[in-house]
Amino acid sequence: MAMKSHEFASLLCSRLCHDLLSPVGALNNGIELLADEHDPEMRARCLDLLAESARASANKLKFFRLAFGAAGGFADVVDTREAKAAIEGLFGGDGRIKLGWMVEEPTMSKAALKVLLNIALIAGDALVRGGNLDVGAERHEGGLDIVIRAEGNRIVLDPELKQVLIGAVGEDDVAPRAAAAWLAHSLVQEGGGTIQVADGEEGMLLIGASLPA
């Protein structure tokens, strides 16, 4: 039986709340500190921290809107520059992760773009000490190939995420932290495609998705 829409919505809400808790909590703490702080230098520092937390919250929301939501209205295709900006906003703010963009296609279907964003999210999260995140996509007569490569000193991929991506976990066993993996798997499966994960080489993670035309 396919996962019901409200069950998947619950997974996504849990994931969103988890990811937004830190920057929104920092905003709340910063406002409380600012209210009690009278030293000009410390107030300036509090304002900087508030601005940083606000940017992080906004970037996460922009990414999740495109990766999980109905961004772009009802159009069949979305500008791939939106995906690049979303990934840069999510991972590029502190300089820990360097994005390599190798997507020449000007547009992609919403489903394909969501697959790209969600596997990029998984690969980027695996770069716990930073590194390089390369995003590539190539269209051919048979369809579209998407490849995400993460390279860094330490890569940690949750084994459950890998199992969900390749379809080795039952729907009833999907945890909120695997929402992105489940969405990518479901979209690729619905399109008759496949996802491959290669994490055997130390310091390297490859996630590929093939989507038929």
Secondary structure, DSSP 4 states (H G I P E B T S, - for coil): -PPPHHHHHHHHHHHHHHHHHHHHHHHHHHHHHHHH---HHHHHHHHHHHHHHHHHHHHHHHHHHHHHS-TTTT-SEEEHHHHHHHHHHHHSSSSSEEEEEEE--SEEEHHHHHHHHHHHHHHHHHBTT-EEEEEEEEEETTEEEEEEEEE-S-B---HHHHHHHTT-S-GGG--GGGHHHHHHHHHHHHTT-EEEEE--STTEEEEEEEEE-
